[in-house]
Structure formats: C-alpha cells, structure tokens
C-alpha cells in the first residue's frame, strides 16, 4: 500500500464520519479520497465511482469540477441545523462554542464556493 492509497482510506473514513458528525463536512474528504485512489488504486477508484452514494458526486467533480445542487443543499442544511444545534445546546464552554462556530463557518464557506453543476435540460 502506498501513501496515496493510505490517504484514500483515511479520507474516505473521515468522509463517512462526516455524514454523521455535524461539524465535519463529508464532501471534501470524499473528493480527496477519490483523488488519492485515482492515483493509487484503480480498483478502489472504480468502487467509489460505482458507489450509489458517492459515485455521482465524484463523477461530477472529476468531469466538471462541480457538485450538484442537491449535494450542496444537503451539506449546507445539515451543517446549519446539526452544527447549530450542537453549538447552541450541546456545548457549554464559550471557547468550544466559538471553535464550533468557526468550524461550521469554514465548512459553509468551502461548500458555498464549490461550483454548482448546471442542470441538464430535457
């Protein structure tokens, strides 16, 4: 196993965690994992492209450098709702609230700056 393949597995694991953890965006880590596998393992890159959850997003990124409006909306809404809930209700320390707010803001800025794929007509 080379460094790119190891990083691919690491980023994929973080991306999967990001689906469930509010302050951790999944999209950039899944895209990083795909990029690492594209350089190291045709087998794992093909698996990611064929995956029903990650495949369309990865193909959009690789072909057009964009993510779908649906993926962007899910990312934004989940970060605001779950991240906001965590910051307001689950964390007591002011320092952690500020840190969590910064993480959510960085995640939102990142997702908002990614190009949105144009819908195909017809």
Residue pairs with C-beta under 8 A, 6 or more apart in sequence:
2 40
3 40
4 36
4 37
4 39
4 40
4 41
5 36
5 37
5 40
5 41
5 44
7 32
7 33
7 36
8 33
8 34
8 36
8 37
8 40
8 41
8 44
9 33
10 33
11 29
11 30
11 32
11 33
11 36
12 29
12 30
12 33
12 48
14 24
14 29
15 26
15 27
15 28
15 29
15 30
15 32
15 33
15 54
16 26
17 24
17 26
18 24
18 25
18 26
18 27
18 29
18 30
19 26
22 78
22 79
22 82
22 83
22 85
22 86
22 104
23 79
23 83
23 86
23 100
23 103
23 104
23 107
24 107
25 75
25 79
25 107
25 110
25 111
26 75
27 57
27 67
27 71
27 75
27 111
27 114
28 110
30 48
30 54
30 57
30 58
31 57
31 58
31 61
33 48
34 45
34 48
34 49
34 54
34 58
34 61
34 62
37 44
37 45
37 48
38 45
38 62
48 54
48 55
48 58
49 55
49 58
49 59
56 68
57 67
57 68
57 71
60 66
60 67
60 68
60 117
61 67
64 115
64 117
65 115
66 114
66 115
66 116
66 117
66 118
67 111
67 114
67 115
67 116
67 117
68 116
68 117
69 116
69 117
69 119
72 111
72 112
72 114
72 116
75 107
75 111
76 108
76 111
76 112
79 104
79 107
79 108
79 111
80 104
80 108
83 100
83 103
83 104
83 107
84 104
86 100
87 97
87 100
87 101
87 104
91 97
91 100
